[in-house]
Amino acid sequence: MEPDPTPWELTTAGALPGEDLVGVGADLEPGTVLAAYRAGLFPMGLGDGGAPPIGWWSPDPRGVLLPGDLHVSRSARRASRGWRATVDQAFGAVVEGCADPRRDGGWITRDIAEAYGALHELGWAHSIEVWRGDELVGGVYGLAVGRLFAGESMFHRAPDASKAALHELVAVLSEDGEPWLLDVQWQTAHLRSLGVRSVDRRTYLDLLRDRVAQDLPSRWRGIPPGGRAAATW
């Protein structure tokens, strides 16, 4: 469902090359957050632990994963044998895992969790869960807008569980054979090892413009994925 439009103007116009933070303020209403992603922005608080005020970010360069780029090592695949991946079965639990205050660099506040929970209820925010038996051992969540998936955060409680979640996310994005864009915000050494590359803001915005104009992956349009069962590693 399309939420009410935002009253705020959210844009990267005027952002300087290499400048990541391009705005402060506004709100976290569903229409505001969606408008931000469509414009190449995402929210993250500027205070300790992600506390207010809200900052609106457009990293330059931007970390992205593109079709064919994901690399998961054989050792990671072996370590995760017998695990099970699901889609949108435990969104709140995945956000909770990502927001664990024991994690370094935490920024997911209650307000952020509630904002993305509202977007999940409207059909925009999604999660991938990785299970070992009945135990949730990893996951990733973010927003799907057309063929853009804006990854917000991922977590693991077992080695390589977040890699398994990312692998399943790429499988969902790839089901229809259409080009897609997975935004990971910033490239890190760990993400680089998985195939994430950096692109400048102009390139990212060009990719974004093309991808958000496409249809969602069939999984999130309510079309069964060709009888495909939940992945087992």
N, C-alpha and C positions, 0 to 999 in steps of 0.2 A: 504494500500500500504506500502511495506517495503521501508523505506528511504535509502539514501546512507549510507554506513557504516561509523562509526566514526574512525578517526585516533588515538583516545586516548585509552589508556589502563585503563579500569575502573574495579577495583577488590577490594574485601575485604581482599585479601591475605595480611598478615602482620598486620592487625588490632588487637589491643590488646583487651582482654575481658573487657567489660565495657566501651570501647572507642566508642563514637558515631560519631565523625568527623574523616573521614578516608582519605580525599583528598581535595585539593584546586586547582581551575583553570579550564582548559578545556573550553567548550562552551555549548550552549543550543540548538545546532542543533538537529533536530528530531532523527537522528541516534545515537547521543551521549546520549540523554535522554533515549531512548529505551534500549540501551546497558547498561546503568546504572541500570535501573529497573530490567533487566534480571540478573544482577550481585548482586542485593540486595541493591542498592544504590538509593538515590534520591537527587536532588539539592535544596539548600536553601542558599541564600546569607548570608555572614558573617557580612556585614555592617548594619548600622541602617536601620530598616524597610526592611531588606532583600537586601540591596544594595550590589554591588560587593565588594570583589571577591566572586565567586561561591564556596560554600562548598559542598562536597559530603558526605552524611550522611548514616550511617548504624547503627541505634540505637541498643544497647545491654544492656538491653533486648528490644525487639520489641513488640509493641502493635498489636494484631491481633484479628479479629473476625472470628470464624469458624462456619460451619453449625450447626444449632441448638442452638447456644449460644445467639442470639439476644433476649433481654428482653425490651419490651416497655410496660410501665405501663397502666393499665386501664384508669387512669385519663388522660394520654397523648392521648389515643385513643379517649376518649370522647371529649377532647378539640379540636380535629382536625376533627370532624365529618363534612362532606360536602366538605372537601378539595379534590383536584384532583391532582394526580401525573402523570407526563409525563416523557418521556425519550428522551434526545437529541433534545428538542424543543427550548431551549434557553440557549445554552452552554455559549455564551459570557456574557449573563446577570447573570448567576450563578457565573462565575469567577469574574465579577464585584462586585457582592454582597459579595463574599468571600474576595475581596481585599479592601473593604470599609475602608478608612484610619481612620475612627472613631472607628474601632474595636481595642481592645488592642492586642498587640503582632503581629501586621500585618507584613507580610513578602513577600506578593505577589506583586512584582514590575511589571512595564510595560513589561520588558524583559521576566519575567516568564509568564505573561499572553499571550504574543505573542507566546512564545514557545509552550505552551499547546494549543493555538488556532491553530497553524500549525499542531500539532498532532491530533487535532480534525478533521481538514480537511482531513488528511490522514486516518482517521478511527480508531485511537488508543485511543484518549481521549474522554470521555463521561460524560454526566451530567444527573442528576435526578432533576426535577423541581417540586415544590409543589405550587399549586395555590389555592387562595381563590377568586372564581369568575375569573376575569381577572388579579388579582394582584398576582405577584410572591412573595410568603411569605417565601420561603426557598428553599434550594437545596444543592447538593453535586456534586463534580466533581473529576475525577481522570483518571487513565490509566487502560485499560483492555488489558492484555497480557495473552492469554490462559485463564485459570481459576483463574488467579490473577487479583484482582482489587485493584490497589494502590490508596487509597483515599488520595487526596491532601488537600481538605478543604471543610467545609460545613458552611452554614450560616442560620440564621432565622431572620425574621422580625415580626413573631408572635410566641408566646410561643409554643414549641414542634414541630415547622415546620421542624427543622433539623432532629428530630427523625422520622417524617413521611417520609422524604427523604431517610434516612437510611433504614427504613422498606421497601420502594419500591425498593431500590438498592438490598437488600437481596432477595427480590422476583424475580428480574430479574436474579440474579446469580443462583437462585435455580430452575429456570423453567425447566431445563433438567434433574434434579435429579442427577447431577454429583457433586463430591466434589469441593469446591472452597476455596479460601483464600482471605480475605479482610484485607489488610494492612492499619493500621491507624497510623503507625510510632511510636508514643509514647502512652502508656496507661496513661490516666488521671483519676481522681476520677469520673468525669462525664462519661467518656467512660467505665470505669469499671462497673458503674451502669447499662450500656446497655448490658453488657456481654463480653466486650473486656478483653482478658487475655494477659499476658506477656509471651514471650518465649525467650530463649537465641538465640544468633546469629546462632549457628550451627543448631538448630531446625528450625529456620526461613528459612535458606538457603536450608535445606532438603525439607521443604514444598514448597518453591519457585520452586525448580528444578522439582518437580512432577507437579505442577500446570501450569507452563508456557508451558509445553510440551503438554497440552491438547488443545482441540478446544475451541474457544470462545463460550460463551453462544449463543444460537440460535438467540437471539434478535440482537446481534451484528455481526451475520453472514448473516443478511438479511432475516432470516426465521421468518415469523409471529409467535407470541407466542400463537398458538392454538386459535386464535380468541379472545385472552384476551384483554379486553378494558383497557384504562387507569384506574388506581386504584382510587376509591373514598372512602374516609375515613368516 
